[in-house]
Amino acid sequence: MTKQEFIDALRHKMAGLPKDDIEDRVAFYTEMIDDRVEDGLSEEQAVAEIGSVDDIVAKQIEDTPITKIVREKVKPKRKLKTREIILIIASSPLWLILLIALGGVIFAGIVTFFSVVIAAWAGEISLIIGSISSLVVTAGNASLGQVGHAIAYFGITLIYIGLALFLFIGAVRLTQFMYELGRKVGLKIKTKMVSRGGTV
């Protein structure tokens, strides 16, 4: 692939990203290729050393905040005409209700997504508090000479500690899984938005 083919492919695949980001990346990789050519490589070798356009674009999409992509997508291509403004205002009861409903669905999804992790950590905290309180009761019974009760509560303490350790491992893994899942879903959404290219 020549330098121009690489740059053209980069521009094409980054078309949905903010224009400043595209120009910044194009300038960066143009300079990188030029530097390698000056060091004695052919254009094709320099481009091959940089890596695939898809990998570069995927990394750029991941690094670009979704709010920046949305702002780029909703930029108007032209000024709205008076009749278009009137039509938007007249139809606002319909699209506003749909927008609120969509916002509610998205909010419910986010709350549900995070509530699983919160519930796991809440259970962990409950088990730790249970372990501590059971240990206090064990010590209290032992100080009163109630050995049988103290042994029973100490057994309960050990059960709480075991469950707390078990749940801790699960909560950490669940948190990592949910973080990774959220990152992948966010990247997929941003990639879909960018792959449509241009502005709305």
Buried (B, 14 or more C-beta within 10 A) or exposed (E): BEBEEBBBBBBEBBBBBBEEBBEEBBEEBBEBBEEBBEEEBEBEEBBBEBEEBEEBBBEBBEEBEEEBBEEBBEEEEEEEEEEEEEEEEEEEEEEEEEEEEEEEEEEEEEEEEEEEBEEBBEBBEBBBEBBEBBBEBBBEBBEEEEEEBBEBBBEBBBBBBEBBEEBBEEBEEBBEEBEEEBEEEBBEEBBEBBEEEEBE
